[in-house]
Amino acid sequence: MAFPTQSRAVIIGGGIIGCSTAYHLAKLGWEVTLLERAKLTSGSTFHAAGLVGQLRSSASITQLLGESVRLYRNLEAETGLATGWKMNGGLRLACTAERWTEVKRQATTARSFGLEMHLLSPQEALNLWPLMDVSDVIGAAFLPTDGQANPSDITLSLAKWARMHGAKIFEDMPVTGIETADGRVCAVNTSQGRIATEAVIVCAGQWTRALCATIGVNVPLVSVEHQYMVTEAIDGVPKNLPTLRDPDRLTYYKEEVGGLVMGGYEPNPIPWAESGIPENFTYQLLNSNWAHFEPMMHLAIGRVPALQHAGVKTLINGPESFTPDGNFILGEAPELRGLYVGAGFNAFGIASGGGAGKVLAEWVVGGEAPMDLWPVDIRRFGPPHRDTGWVRTRTLEAYAKHYAMAWPSEEYKSARPLRRSPLYARLAEAGACFGEKMGWERPNWFGLPGETPVDIYTYEKPNWFNAVAREHHNTRKNVSLFDQSSFAKFLVVGRDAEAALSWICANDITRKPGSLIYTQMLNARGGIEADLTVARLAEQKFYITTGTGFVTHDADWITRNIPAGLDAQLVDVTSAYATLALMGPNARALLQKITPDDLSSAAFPFGTVRHLSLAGAAVMALRITYVGELGWELHIPTEFALTVFDAITEAGRAFGLANAGYRAIETLRLEKAYRAWGADIGPDHTPLEAGLGAFVKLKKNIPFLGREALETQRGKPLKKMLCGFTVPESKTILLGRETIYRNNIRVGWLASGGFGHSIGKPIGYGYVRNPYGVDEAFLTSGTYELEVATQRIPCIPHLGPLIDPKMAAIKA
Ligand SMILES: Cc1cc2nc3c(=O)[nH]c(=O)nc-3n(C[C@H](O)[C@H](O)[C@H](O)COP(=O)(O)OP(=O)(O)OC[C@H]3O[C@@H](n4cnc5c(N)ncnc54)[C@H](O)[C@@H]3O)c2cc1C
């Protein structure tokens, strides 16, 4: 085959991800070339164990893993090459009461996402997996559509189909460089020459970080050793033995040639290749590390006594790329147009390969993610992820937690503190229990003297419940101070700033300077890509505030959608301002004590931005709220933050001021039905479905991105609508992902859940789906139940805020 000089797309890496992406690009009719530095599968793929599980905590990622299963089931028939695919089901054990609660909640999540998962007694589990000792097992879950495959065979089969449909695949062809021009990729270089291209898709496994770093693209993954043992044949191991996960013993199993594969996630993982991957590391394994594996072996023998006497063929030790949050990395790099990444598969690349390759190919072809892929989107990373040492430390914690209990609201412990607001020491002194996001330390709640501000995790009512209730009530009755300095903040400036934002924002931002506009930014499907506030500071100067975790994503969305030829630039000013939100009925009286400026609603109405003189500092004040009270967000030049904080604290004594944290914000916003991006709203939900139509300028004759999709949708019955629910039984714990039943039919799941302390009830929000249409009458007419950890509980639907629906408090 002649070596091409150009190709519409070039894939770098011939592991399962590269080959799956080639398969799907070829299927979409794209001309594609795949370049593999050695042989196909010679990276991590050839030594994978081959378990294919599907259940994750996100609906779209579960759906993506389901795509893998659908693909693998038919692949052998499509290509004639064996794949070793076996749909023998997956079993998951629970050995503690808390794990059993977790498994029951997972079963409910599976049901929410339409995945079959059955709960079994220990005896029923034993019937499926006869070699087990189940004396410590409380219960088990079984997913009949999970399976296993031969990783190399699946990969070669994908490659064969891609070739059959026009893909060009070259082995022993390392890419030696990627060329860029004008902020775009334009070619790759190899020893055989240069290939000009419009899209480079880097699926180079653990080599991805170093390769992408050469062109200024950050891919935060590191290599970690991972081991599994392969035994000789063992009596009583049937061919159809399900895969088994035993999280309380940190181990997993599958059948192989009449024996067992047994691997585990050690609590003390070993990083690999810290100073770079050796030059000729191809088709290679690392030395077996029996000493490190021994604790896994002990745990496994307790479960499968036959392992004690089984012959051991080998202990595979393979390096694999892992990431700081345990999820893989997909999408177009925010730093460089046309450069796509599919890497960092955290030892579930075989399970993900089919689906990940599909959505990555669709992303390349369509120019944007084909569905909500936020949990794996490359833009979920930000400043802390540029430091490989930080990434490695956090990644090792994530690896060690692989089979640990996934507690509600759990925080990472490692690599902290990293980013601190100027108020950090004051807040720590005031009893803050900090959480972490994007490297920032953020107060979650405050302990009073005598209370230890440390989270104790549980599936029951947590130890911070009363502290959060206290902060919640104080916000509703008096006034609270929230340090929200971690907010991402941007300026958009330039001759055409208004025109650019007018196109990107769904709400009308062409209002007069001093206006504050809450808006969504939509994709071409009308889905919500960003949810933020825009303050118009001057004719062509806009100040944008968005969530801490969305800094990279939202900056990328805005910059990539500025229409060509317009003069508008985005500047990230996150670090320039500390942000204090002063919220509650006493906020005005308190603030008025320390500013000469008029804070009356006539001078400073809701939905406006003004500059205030506060304790000697020039502060930008935004009259807005995410907790549903009278209040101001104060954006303070960083060096003035402590002075302002101290002045507010001092003046606050007369007004019942207290510090409050992010967990109080969550309960307060749930009562007010304020949406959270990434939970209640995202790229798969339009403002009409999310009940945010009032914030879209459809009635005005102004074009904007997503308008056509909304106009089309407006004319038809909606297939889903966001609805609020309360549970009369106040002890119920809602966490999100609970299944919604209407008239006994499964209609959706909760996108978010929590407790409203003012109303004294659990609250959830979720989309109610119906193929024949959903409207308000439909939403309010049914009899509803929520399934919580497999139990059905009656609940009541709500369409609006649960308190202050007329906004009297906010507009006071
Ligand atoms: C011990 C072990 C057990 C595992 N078990 C399972 C399991 O049971 N289930 C599961 O789902 N997953 C499992 N995995 C994970 C799975 O192996 C990986 O997630 C998956 O193989 C990753 O595939 P990939 O295509 O991203 O990377 P790779 O397979 O590493 O492919 C990347 C390719 O890129 C090539 N490359 C690198 N640089 C260049 C360059 N400059 N030019 C051209 N080519 C280049 C490399 O040679 C390599 O072939 C396991 C992993 C390990 C280590």
PDBQT file of the ligand as one rigid body, heavy atoms in Angstrom, charges set to zero:
ROOT
HETATM    1  C1  LIG A 901      -2.947  -5.791  33.567  1.00  0.00    +0.000 C 
HETATM    2  C2  LIG A 901      -4.077  -5.105  32.880  1.00  0.00    +0.000 A 
HETATM    3  C3  LIG A 901      -5.343  -5.681  32.843  1.00  0.00    +0.000 A 
HETATM    4  C4  LIG A 901      -6.389  -5.038  32.201  1.00  0.00    +0.000 A 
HETATM    5  N1  LIG A 901      -7.624  -5.626  32.177  1.00  0.00    +0.000 NA
HETATM    6  C5  LIG A 901      -8.666  -5.005  31.570  1.00  0.00    +0.000 A 
HETATM    7  C6  LIG A 901      -9.965  -5.586  31.539  1.00  0.00    +0.000 A 
HETATM    8  O1  LIG A 901     -10.188  -6.659  32.065  1.00  0.00    +0.000 OA
HETATM    9  N2  LIG A 901     -10.968  -4.904  30.945  1.00  0.00    +0.000 N 
HETATM   10  C7  LIG A 901     -10.761  -3.702  30.358  1.00  0.00    +0.000 A 
HETATM   11  O2  LIG A 901     -11.713  -3.116  29.856  1.00  0.00    +0.000 OA
HETATM   12  N3  LIG A 901      -9.534  -3.136  30.345  1.00  0.00    +0.000 NA
HETATM   13  C8  LIG A 901      -8.486  -3.759  30.930  1.00  0.00    +0.000 A 
HETATM   14  N4  LIG A 901      -7.241  -3.196  30.927  1.00  0.00    +0.000 N 
HETATM   15  C9  LIG A 901      -7.074  -1.886  30.293  1.00  0.00    +0.000 C 
HETATM   16  C10 LIG A 901      -6.844  -1.967  28.795  1.00  0.00    +0.000 C 
HETATM   17  O3  LIG A 901      -5.777  -2.802  28.527  1.00  0.00    +0.000 OA
HETATM   18  C11 LIG A 901      -6.524  -0.569  28.293  1.00  0.00    +0.000 C 
HETATM   19  O4  LIG A 901      -7.406   0.379  28.850  1.00  0.00    +0.000 OA
HETATM   20  C12 LIG A 901      -6.626  -0.481  26.801  1.00  0.00    +0.000 C 
HETATM   21  O5  LIG A 901      -5.873  -1.506  26.204  1.00  0.00    +0.000 OA
HETATM   22  C13 LIG A 901      -6.136   0.868  26.317  1.00  0.00    +0.000 C 
HETATM   23  O6  LIG A 901      -6.131   0.867  24.930  1.00  0.00    +0.000 OA
HETATM   24  P1  LIG A 901      -5.486   2.065  24.129  1.00  0.00    +0.000 P 
HETATM   25  O7  LIG A 901      -5.795   1.843  22.720  1.00  0.00    +0.000 OA
HETATM   26  O8  LIG A 901      -5.898   3.338  24.768  1.00  0.00    +0.000 OA
HETATM   27  O9  LIG A 901      -3.925   1.990  24.445  1.00  0.00    +0.000 OA
HETATM   28  P2  LIG A 901      -2.812   1.009  23.901  1.00  0.00    +0.000 P 
HETATM   29  O10 LIG A 901      -3.294  -0.371  23.755  1.00  0.00    +0.000 OA
HETATM   30  O11 LIG A 901      -1.635   1.204  24.771  1.00  0.00    +0.000 OA
HETATM   31  O12 LIG A 901      -2.536   1.543  22.455  1.00  0.00    +0.000 OA
HETATM   32  C14 LIG A 901      -1.796   2.709  22.206  1.00  0.00    +0.000 C 
HETATM   33  C15 LIG A 901      -0.940   2.463  20.994  1.00  0.00    +0.000 C 
HETATM   34  O13 LIG A 901      -0.350   3.673  20.582  1.00  0.00    +0.000 OA
HETATM   35  C16 LIG A 901       0.886   3.366  19.998  1.00  0.00    +0.000 C 
HETATM   36  N5  LIG A 901       1.715   4.574  19.932  1.00  0.00    +0.000 N 
HETATM   37  C17 LIG A 901       2.244   5.269  20.959  1.00  0.00    +0.000 A 
HETATM   38  N6  LIG A 901       2.944   6.326  20.492  1.00  0.00    +0.000 NA
HETATM   39  C18 LIG A 901       2.841   6.314  19.150  1.00  0.00    +0.000 A 
HETATM   40  C19 LIG A 901       3.378   7.124  18.111  1.00  0.00    +0.000 A 
HETATM   41  N7  LIG A 901       4.142   8.192  18.365  1.00  0.00    +0.000 N 
HETATM   42  N8  LIG A 901       3.103   6.793  16.825  1.00  0.00    +0.000 NA
HETATM   43  C20 LIG A 901       2.312   5.727  16.533  1.00  0.00    +0.000 A 
HETATM   44  N9  LIG A 901       1.824   4.900  17.483  1.00  0.00    +0.000 NA
HETATM   45  C21 LIG A 901       2.072   5.197  18.785  1.00  0.00    +0.000 A 
HETATM   46  C22 LIG A 901       1.438   2.307  20.937  1.00  0.00    +0.000 C 
HETATM   47  O14 LIG A 901       2.441   1.532  20.336  1.00  0.00    +0.000 OA
HETATM   48  C23 LIG A 901       0.192   1.506  21.265  1.00  0.00    +0.000 C 
HETATM   49  O15 LIG A 901       0.037   0.372  20.452  1.00  0.00    +0.000 OA
HETATM   50  C24 LIG A 901      -6.169  -3.795  31.581  1.00  0.00    +0.000 A 
HETATM   51  C25 LIG A 901      -4.913  -3.218  31.615  1.00  0.00    +0.000 A 
HETATM   52  C26 LIG A 901      -3.870  -3.847  32.265  1.00  0.00    +0.000 A 
HETATM   53  C27 LIG A 901      -2.547  -3.193  32.328  1.00  0.00    +0.000 C 
ENDROOT
TORSDOF 0
